[in-house]
Amino acid sequence: MLQRTSVVDHLRLNIASFSSTIEFGDISYYQAFSRALAVQREKKIFFGGEGSFDQYPIFSEPIPIPPITENINIMYHQVKPVIKVKNIDITAVSASSLLQVGSTRNIYAETRIKHIRQIENHSEELKNQTIIPLEEIHSSPGTAIINGR
């Protein structure tokens, strides 16, 4: 692997979260893993201990990784073995992401998120309302729904 020096004059990063990494320089191997249950409810209620990753197959299904079958020939010529960056301005890195100035030989990053929406049953309230399919709303410019109509 190439050996270089990474120089960054200024980095502005607001948020780094959930198994994310900021790396300056070269690394041989990077591995990150993140999983989450993202529950959105109509009412703000939290019961505690509500979810187990074991309940959802998305967290245990194998991820198919296709084999690399192509022959890759690379030739490097470094006049100056320095990576020079003046400014980096990033809003956020999240969920097993890598912000790196340098090179990495092998990366394995995995994020699995199960999104759950829990909406109350409003069937009685909606009996006398006109429901407009989303396709009609998106296909008609300037369409607005006011007071349920």
N, C-alpha and C positions, 0 to 999 in steps of 0.2 A: 504494500500500500504506500502511496505517496506520503512523504513527510513534509508538511508545510506549517507555516506559522499563520495563525488567523489573527488579524488586527481589526478591531471595530472601534471607531471613534466615539459613536454615540448610539445607544439602544434605548428606545422608549417602548415599554411593554406594559399595558394596563393590567392584564390578567393572565396568569398561568395556572391551570387547574387540572384536576382529575388525571393524574399520571402523565403529565406533560413535562418536557425537559427542554432546557435552554443549554446549548452546548457550543463552546467555542473551541475549535480544534478538531483533529481527526480522531475517529474512534473505530475500532474493529467491529464491534457488535452493539446493537441497540435493540432492546426489547421493552415494550410497554403494553400494559393490559389494563383495560377499564371496562366496568360493566355497571349498569344503572337501571333502576325501575323509575320511569318518569310518569308519575300519576298526576293527572289533572282532574280536579273535581269541580262541579258546579258550585258546591258549597265548601267553604274552608273548614274541613273536618280532618283531624289526624287521630287515628286510633292507636298507633304504635305497633310495631311488629307485624305490619300488614302484609308484607311480601317476602317471599323466599325465591331466590333465583332458581331453585330446584323445581318450582311449579311451572316454569316456562321453558319449553324445548329450545328456544332461541339461544339460551345460555349454555347448552350442552351439545348442540349439533356441531359436527366437525365442519371446519371451513376447508373447502376444497382448494388446494394450492396446486396449480398446474405446474408440471415439470418444465424446466427450461431445456429446450431441445436444440436451440440454435447455437452454433459456434460463434463466439464473439472474440474478435481480435482487436486489441486496443494497444496503441503505442502513445506514450506520453513524452512530452518534451517540456520541461519547466525551465524557462529562462530565469524567473525569480520565484522561488518557492514560498511566496507570501500571498495570502488572500487578504486584500485590503478593502474594507467597507467603511464608508464615511458615516452614513446614518441608516438606522433601521427603525421604522415606526410601525408597530403592530398593535392592533386592538386587543387580541386575545389568542392564546393557544389553549386547546382543551381536548380532553378525551383521547389520550394516548398519542398526542402529536409531538413532533420534534421540530424545534427551531434550532438550526445548526448553521454555523459558518465553519465549513470544513468538509471532510468527506467521511463516509461510513461504508464499510465493506458489506455488512449484513444488517438488515433491519427486519424486525418482526413487530408490528404494531397491530393491536386488536382492540376494537371497541364494540361492545354489544349493548344496545339500549332497547328496552321494551317500553313502548309508549302506551299508556292506558288512559282512556278518557272515561270518566264516570259521570254520566248525566242523568238527572232525575227524570222520571216518567211524567211528561206533561200532556199526555193524551187527552185528558178532560179539558184542559185549558185550550188546546189546539183544535177542538172539534169545529168551531165556527170560524177558524182562521183560514185564509187562502194561503196555501203553500206554493211558492214559486221555486221550481227546480233551479239549482245553481247554474246549469247550462244556459237557461234563459237569461239569467242575470248577467252572466259573463258575455253573452253574445249580443246584448242590447246596450250600446253605449249610452251612458247617462241614466240608466235604470236605477231607481232607488226604492227601497222598501221603507215606508213610513207608516208607523202605527200598525204594523202587522199586515199591511195591504200593499 
